[in-house]
Amino acid sequence: MKDAIDRLTDGLDETQRQALGDLSALAYLLESDVMPDPGQEDVARLLEALNPYLPVPNAPRPRPPSSWLHLIRSQFVLFESSFWLSGALVLLLGLFITTIDGQELLPLAFVLLSPLLSAAGVAYAFRPETRTLGELERLTATTTAELLYARLALVLAFNLLIALLLLFLIWLEGPQVLLWRLVLAWLGPMLALTGLALFTTVRWGSLVSSLLPFGLWGSMVLLGWREALLHHIASGMTATSWLLIEISRSTPVLIGSMLACLAGIGLLILSGRAASCERQSWN
Amino acid sequence: MELRIQGLSKSYGSQVALRDVTLKLMPGTVALLGPNGSGKTTLLRCLASLLKPDNGGLWFNGLPYTQNFPWLRGQLGYVPQELDFPHNLTPRQLLEYLGTLKNISESGQVDYLLSALGLKSVADRPFGRLSGGQIRLTGIAQAFLGKPSLLLLDELTRGLDVEERERVFALARKSSSGRLIVFSTHDPPDVERFTEQAIVLQQGRVIFSGKTEDLHHHIPGYHF
C-alpha cells in the first residue's frame, strides 16, 4: 500500500503530502479496481469510433516521369548479361542472313519468330527470381504494378529495337512490301503475346507464360505457311515473297493486328491490376 | 509507435504454427526465443505482412494491417531467415536497387551501412563469391535502409563471427531510438547483451513475455 501512496504523491514535498491527508482509501480503491482487458469486439468498436480521428497514412502518390526513368534504370542490374547477349545475337544473325542472296526464308523466319523473342523476354524478366529478393521487393514503397511495368518497358524497348531493325532490312530487300503495315502486323502479335505472357506469369507463373504464347504463335505461323506454300506456285513467286506481300497488304491482317494491339494493351493493364491486388490488402 | 497482435493463429495444413498469440509491443528491442519449430519465423513473417494469418489481427500504430499494406510496407525493414540473393549481384548493387524501390533519396545511406557492417571491401564482389556471414550482413544492411520504424530480423546473428556480431549490435543500438526491433535468435548471449525484453514461443504459443532477467524464474533452463 505504501508503494501505491508513494506513486500518488510522487513529486510532492512533505508539506504538500500532509495537506492531502490520508490517501490509503484512495490508493486501495485504485489498486483493487482492475480494468478488464478489452475483448476483440470492444477493440473493433473503439477503433471504428476513433477511425475518423486517426492519422490517415499517406496514400501512394503517382510516380513522376523522372522517377520512372530511375526505376527502369535500376532494373538493369537484374538482367544477366546472357539476356542482352542473346538479343544481340539474334540481331547479328538476322543481319548476316539478310545479306545472303536467295535465302529469303531465313529472314522471314526471324521476323515471324521475333514476337516470340518478346514473349521469351517477358518470361525471362519475370522468372521466379530468388525468393529473398522477391520478398524484399514486396516490402518496399514501390508497388508491384510499378515494378512490373518498369521491367516490361525495358524488355519491350530492347526487343522492339531489334525487330524494327530486322523489318527495316527486309523492306530494303523488297520495296514492294509496305513497311508501316508490316511493322503493325508484327507489333500486334508482339503486344498480344507479350500481354499474354505477362498475364499468365502474374496468374500462373513463368512456365505457362513461356508455353502458351509460343504454342499460339507457332500454330499461327504453321497455318500461314501452309497457305503460302499452296499459293506461291500459282503466283510465280517464292513462298516468302508471297507471304510478306500478303501480310503487308492484307486488310484483315491489318485489322487483326490492330485488335491484337488493343488486346495486348488490355492484358498488360490487367496484369498490373492482378499484381497489385495482393499488395494492397490481405482481404 | 505501437505494434499490437491480437489472437493471431496460423496453420500449415494440419500443423499449427501459431496459436492465439496476443502481444503488445512498444519501441525498443525485443528478442524472440523458442526451440526450432516453435513459430518464431511464422510470427515474424506475419508481422512483415508476408504471411496472412488464419485468425486474429495486427495493428501498427492503431491502424489495421489488412487495409494499409503500401503504407505499412514503407515503414518496415525485414531480414528473412534464409538469404538467397542472385549470384551475379553485388552487395552495393543490391542495396542501391532496394534503395531505389524504397524511394530513398539520401545517397550516403548505402555507403554508411556498408561501412558500419564492415562490407566496404567486398561491396563490389558478386554474392556468388561471398561468405555466408557477408551475405547475412548485406541482408541486415538492406533492412536498415530508409530508417524503418519497425525492424524484423529473423535469426539475426546466424553464421556471424564475434566481430561481425559486434558490428550488427553496434548498428542496431545506434538506430534503436524510437523504433521497434524484433529479432529471433538461438543464442542466449545475444539476448543478454542486446535487449532486456524477450518473448518465448513454444509450439506456437507465447509462454513468456517480459524482462529477460525474469525469464529463468518462469522457464527453467533459460539462464543468462
Interface residues (C-beta under 8 A of the other chain):
Chain A: Q40 V43 L47 L50 L54 P55 P57 N58 P60 S67 H70 L71 S74 V77 L78 E80 E129 T130 R131 T132 L133 E135 L136 E137 R138 L139 T140 A141 T142 T143 L147 R279 Q280 S281 W282 N283
Chain B: Q6 G7 A48 S49 L50 K52 G57 W59 N61 G62 L63 P64 Y65 T66 Q67 N68 F69 P70 W71 L72 R73 G74 L76 G77 Y78 P80 E82 L83 D84 F85 P86 N88 L89 Q93 L94 E96 Y97 L98 T100 L101 K102 N103 G139 Q142
